[in-house]
Every structure is written in structure tokens, then in C-alpha cells.
């Protein structure tokens, strides 16, 4: 198991998103708003599929042009061919296909499809991926200039969280802008909402999506911010060395300075994996009893979808918990860098739950949580076994769990601590 990663810059603008449930429309009925949102989602799916096909065709044209002339066509040639840049050409095609969508939202939809294409094109050309396709239910896109957030304070001390959104163009011949009441969520979400509204966080694009399982509409609001200046106390020369799944611990860490160590016991991961295994077995049991055909099979299999969501949520919750703990401990020890070993340190670990656990998910969450605090994250490799004190090479027996003895300085060293210390000093 390996992880790939790079160091993170402390001044980088961070972009995140948070989700708010739509409670009700304030200036129309649910029948009208629901129909508008369904139409927008349907046409967004069609527009995105058309846009990706156009970008695919244009990519092949550029490759053919290079093969014939030795270079890609210049931007001026695109303008001569299409009368505008190719991106604007796609936008115009989208406007022709569905003029009822607000123009800025059409542009945002174009950006959404183009980003998906650009993310996948390299792997598509290597035949590692298929051309992206969008299924029914693609989120409707709303440009950042096409919605405003506001909070209305009530006499009873409560607050109403409101979004006013431009969804349609004048060509639609109906109401174009809608006000909706949102569920502000927990204290953290409400704080984010207010910071976006007040301009402390930069407002990004919005997506409106329907959750089939919950049968509710949601707004996903993106926002950007610069990490808080808490990193003044961080020492760039202090590093936390981190590794996963040592056999005895879920997480084992040491620091480049001092003799402290930080550990998380393996019991929680083992219990979680057993719970997920039980859920997987329950899904198989439902599938066996449902059979493969016959009346009512769709209803019989609904339980498997719920169980699949439970397994994913359980693991995701644990990953968030561990990543938050690691970053908080790094902050408490003023570490400017977290260094993570790129593989499990104990290949022969007897605890299968630790060996098979998808640690890459924890690593990704550590990365963005650390980035918010101004802590750099690096994924490192180690070769051989050396003493962290004098760097002398040490021969070890993989079956021997006794402390290491350095042949050079004679130090008695715990294996896990020695490895974590070397990671921190690497």
C-alpha cells in the first residue's frame, strides 16, 4: 500500500463546500420550484454530455492538426474556425440547446463539464478511462454571482437562513429568481454561512441536487479562504513522523525534537472493520433472498443500498476522527510539517483489519485538515533499518519483537519509535 503526496504551501487559498437542505420556497409553491429544479437537473445532464462530446471532438481535431503540421492550432485559428474561442463556441451551443437557463449558470455548467473533461483527458488518451458521461440527476449549476445569502433574525432569538437564487432566463417566460429557506445545520455550518454572507469567506459556485434516498433537495455552497494565521507559533523545523497499522497501533507518531510519542490503539479500527464486514454479509444475504428476477425485486434490494451507505459513512467518520486527532496533536506540538510513511511499516502484521484498511482515505483527510492550519504534509519513503540517533544500519529479524540494539552507539531502541523518529527526521 502506497500513498502519493506533495508538500503543501501555507499561503494557498483553500476551497471547500458545505451542504444545506432546502426547507421550502418563500415566494412560490413547492410544485413550481420542484418542477423548475427537476427541469434544470435534466437539462444540465444533457448539456454536460453534449459539452464533453464537443471537447472530445475538438481534442481529436487538435491532435490531427499537430500530426499534419507539427504543432497544435493557435488560438487565432480557433477564432477563425468558430468565430470565437472554442470554450465560447461550446457555450453558444449550450445556449441554443436550452435557452431557459440563466446565462451565467449556463457558463458555470460549461465550466463544470470542461473541468471534468480536463481532469480525465490524460487517462482517456492512455485508454485508462472512458469518456465522461453524466447520468440523470446531475446537480444544477449556479454561478456565484447568481445567488445571495442572508440571515433574518427573529423575535424568538432564532435565525432564518435564506438563499435568493437566479435560476432561469427571461426566455423561460416565468419567474427567474427564487428565495428559499435553508436548514442552517449545526453551529459550524451556521458559522460558515455567516462568514460567506459577510465576505470573510469568498463565495463560490452553488450546486443544487436531489437526494433520492432522503427525498430532499440540497444546496451545495462552495467557498474559499486563506488559512488562519495560527501558524505563527508553528516551527517549520519541527516535524511529526507518522505511520499506520504497525500491528499494535492504528497510528504511531514521534517528533523530530524530543522523545515524546503519540499512539492510537488498534481496537477501534478492528471493531469498525468487523462491523463493516457484518454489513457486507447482510447485503449478500439480502441479495440471495431477493433472487435475480421476479415481481418486487427492486423493493427487496432497497435495503442493500441503505447498508452500503452505512458502511461508507462508518469508515468516513472514523477517518475524519483520526485525521482531526493527528492534526490537533501536530498543532499542540508546534509541528510545521507532518511526514507520513508511504507504506505500512509491518508487512507481516497478523491483524488483517489493519493491513487491509484503506489508509489512503485517512492520509487525504490529514492533508486538507493540516493545510487549513498552515501545516505542510509530505509523504516520504525509508530504505532499510537504521538507528535514528547515529544512522548506523541495523540488521533485524522480522519475527523478533524485542527492542533493537544499535551496533554503533549501543542504544536500545523500540522498532516503531525508531521508524517514526526516522520519518520525522527524514
C-alpha positions, 0 to 999 in steps of 0.5 A: 500500500502506497500513498502519493503526496506533495508538500503543501504551501501555507499561503494557498487559498483553500476551497471547500463546500458545505451542504444545506437542505432546502426547507421550502420556497418563500415566494412560490409553491413547492410544485413550481420550484420542484418542477423548475429544479427537476427541469434544470437537473435534466437539462444540465445532464444533457448539456454536460454530455453534449459539452464533453462530446464537443471537447472530445471532438475538438481534442481529436481535431487538435491532435490531427492538426499537430500530426499534419503540421507539427504543432497544435492550432493557435488560438487565432485559428480557433477564432477563425474556425468558430468565430470565437474561442472554442470554450465560447463556441461550446457555450453558444451551443449550450445556449441554443440547446436550452435557452431557459437557463440563466446565462451565467449558470449556463457558463458555470455548467460549461465550466463544470463539464470542461473541468471534468473533461480536463481532469480525465483527458490524460487517462482517456488518451492512455485508454485508462478511462472512458469518456465522461458521461453524466447520468440523470440527476446531475446537480444544477449549476449556479454561478456565484454571482447568481445567488445571495445569502442572508440571515433574518433574525427573529423575535424568538432569538432564532435565525432564518437562513435564506438563499435568493437564487437566479435560476432561469432566463427571461426566455423561460417566460416565468419567474427567474429568481427564487428565495428559499429557506435553508436548514442552517445545520449545526453551529459550524455550518451556521458559522460558515454561512455567516462568514460567506454572507459577510465576505470573510469567506469568498463565495463560490459556485452553488450546486443544487441536487436531489437526494433520492434516498432522503427525498430532499433537495440540497444546496451545495455552497462552495467557498474559499479562504486563506488559512488562519494565521495560527501558524505563527507559533508553528516551527517549520523545523519541527516535524511529526513522523507518522505511520499506520497499522504497525500491528499494535497501533492504528497510528504511531507518531514521534517528533523530530525534537524530543522523545515524546510519542503519540499512539492510537490503539488498534481496537477501534479500527478492528471493531469498525472493520468487523462491523463493516464486514457484518454489513457486507454479509447482510447485503449478500444475504439480502441479495440471495433472498431477493433472487435475480428476477421476479415481481418486487425485486427492486423493493427487496434490494432497497435495503442493500443500498441503505447498508452500503451507505452505512458502511461508507459513512462508518469508515468516513467518520472514523477517518475524519476522527483520526485525521482531526486527532493527528492534526490537533496533536501536530498543532499542540506540538508546534509541528510545521510539517507532518511526514507520513510513511508511504507504506505500512511499516509491518508487512507481516502484521497478523491483524488483517483489519489493519493491513487491509484498511484503506489508509489512503482515505485517512492520509487525504483527510490529514492533508486538507485538515493540516493545510487549513492550519498552515501545516505542510504534509509530505509523504516520504519513503525509508530504505532499510533499518537504521538507528535514528540517533547515529544512522548506523544500519541495523540488521533485524529479524522480522519475527523478533519483537524485542527492542533493537540494539544499535551496533554503533552507539549501543542504544536500545531502541523500540522498532516503531519509535525508531521508524517514526523518529526516522520519518520525522527526521527524514 
